[in-house]
Amino acid sequence: MPSHRTLPLLAVLATGLLAGCGSSSGSSSSSTSTPAPATGAASTATTAAPASGGVTITMKNIAFDPKSVTVKAGTKVTWTNGEAVGHNVTAKAGASFKSALLNQGQTFSFTPKTAGTIKYTCTIHPGMDGTIVVQ
């Protein structure tokens, strides 16, 4: 019979395995193996970035961090998977893009050209959603 210390560990391991379940389908897109630097607590928005710079969104704790960003048209937005669970990035409204499955350290980028609101999701993890407001 498992000890009282073993049961919580088994529950955590089972949850981690279930969170990684899923598959990715669809088109190919560019991804690289460049890890992103670790950041602090999750934030909800960033300010507009200059068109020549870029914005990085990290996938961690089964969420996009930050969940919402505001950028100028022409600003490159890059998503980086910062955890061991696979993710993807798929536009739901306002744009058309879909990444391949991103493993830890891999990235996907998109550069919005026109003003508007882009809503996107990770199709593997329900509720893992984000927004880009393009000015």
N, C-alpha and C positions, 0 to 999 in steps of 0.2 A: 504494500500500500504506500502511495507517495506521501512524503512528509508535507507538513504545512508550508514549508519553504519552497517546495518544488511546484506546487499547484499554481501560484502566481506566475512563476517563470514559464510554465507550460502555456498559460493563458496568453502571455505576451508573445511568445513564439508563434502560437496559432494565429493570433491577430495579424502579426507581421506577414505570415505566409499568405493569408487571405487577402491582405491589402495589395500584394504583388500579383494577384491573379488577373488575367485579362490578356487581350491580344490587341495588336495594332494591324489595321488593314489600310489599303489605299496606296496613294501615290508615293513616289520617292521624293525626298527632299534632302537638302544638304544638312549634314550634321558633322560636328567635329568632336574631338575628345579633349577639349580645353576646360579644365575645372575652374569654377568660379571661386573667388575668395569668400570665406564664411562671413556672414553678417550677423547683427544682433537680432532683436525681436522683430516679428513681422510688422510691417507698416502697411497702411492702407492707401497711400497715394504719394506720388512724387510731383515735383514741379516740372514745367516744360523744359525739355532739354534743347540745347542748340541743335540746329539741323545738321551741323557737322559732327556732333558727338553722337552718342548712342545711349540707350537705356538697357539695363540688364534686369530681367525678372528671374528670380530663382524659384525652383520647385523644391519645396521642403515641407515636411510635416503634412503631406497630402494637401498642399495649398500652393497658390502662386504668391510670391512675396516680392514686391507689393502686389496686392490684388487689383489695384487700379492705378494707371499712370496717365499723365497728360503730356503729350509730346507735340512738337511742330511737325507738319507734313515734311517728309523726307528724312526723318530721324529713324535710324535703324533700331529696331527692338529685338533683343536677343534673350531667349529663354535658356536657362541652364539647369539641368537636373542635378540638384545638390544632395540627392539621397540614393540609397541602394534600390529603391522601388522604381520600376520603369514608368514613364509618363509619355504623353504626347500633347501636342498643342493643335487644336482644331478651331477654326473660325466658325461661329454660330450666326453672326450677323455683322454687316458693315464691311466685310472683306471676304476674300476666299483664299484660305491656306490650310494646309494640314501637314504636320510633321510626321516622320516615321517614329517608331518607338525610340525614345531617348533613354539610354542607360545612364548611370551615374557619371557625371562629368561631361556628357554630350550636350551640344547646343543646337538650337534652331533659330534662325533669324528671319525677320520680315520687315520691310520698309514701307509704311503706308505713304501714299502719294497725295491723298486728298483729305480734307477736313471731314470729320464725322466721328461717330462712336463705333468702335469695334468690340464685339463681345466674343469671347473665346472660352474653350473648355478643354479639360483632359477627358477624353471619352472613356478612359479606363476607370476613372474614379468619379462617380456621380457627386455633384456639388463642388467639384474643383473647377471654379470659374474665375474669369478675370475680365477686365475692361481696359481698353485703350481709348482715351479721348484725344483725337487728332485735331490740332488747331491750324 
